[in-house]
Amino acid sequence: MKRSRFTEEQIIGILKEHQAGLGAKELCRKYGVSDATFYKWRAKFGGMEVSDAKKLKALEAENTKLKKLLAEQMMDVSTLKEMLGKNF
């Protein structure tokens, strides 16, 4: 996945500028992002504080780790079932 040029703190700062009254088109032009990117940010980070964004990032990382562990366990179970099926 491509890494963003902007940190969560910067994105939240941009969104706070929008809440303060600057238009979306002006902000997109100022920071060099597309309208779609701006609205995607607003959907994901709208109404958040920096601490909330950091917690969200940590939870997403933990979720990814747990999904990987679950997939590995499911592979192990599948392999064991297959091996038991061949022996009998």
Secondary structure, DSSP 4 states (H G I P E B T S, - for coil): -PPPSS-HHHHHHHHHHHHHT--HHHHHHHHT--HHHHHHHHHHHTT--HHHHHHHHHHHHHHHHHHHHHHHHHHHHHHHHHHHHHH-
